[in-house]
Amino acid sequence: MTTTLYGIKNCDSCRKARRLLDARNVDFDYHDLRDDGLDAATLDAFLARVDWQTLLNTRSTTWRQLDAADKHPLDSDRARELMLAHPTLIKRPLLSRDDALIVGLDRSVYAGASD
């Protein structure tokens, strides 16, 4: 079972997710969205599992710094373009495990995680 946690280093929720997985002795790879970036195939795999409204973080600093023209009109294609150009627009943490994708920090899911 392959488990990958996607996040950024300075995100409190991502740090909490890492600690929860470590506490459960879950073997996982960590992918820093800011440092490692995000390729189109990975984003498309995310979007095949969750809708773009769930994945796009419109409360982030990155979102607030975008020009209004970049944000509107917003549809699935535009959201995909924005997330590829600015991976920190993706809600974090993202826990990818086989066919499941958990968006955000759900402590009950992390607490139940095991290899």
Number of C-alpha atoms within 10 A of each C-alpha: 9 11 18 17 22 25 28 21 15 8 12 13 17 23 14 15 25 20 13 19 18 13 12 15 12 15 14 18 13 17 17 17 19 14 11 12 13 19 12 12 9 11 17 13 12 20 17 12 13 15 11 20 13 13 22 21 17 15 10 13 11 14 19 11 8 12 9 10 8 13 15 10 9 12 11 13 9 15 21 21 13 20 20 19 13 17 24 23 21 28 20 24 24 21 25 18 15 10 10 12 19 18 18 18 18 13 12 8 12 21 13 10 16 12 10
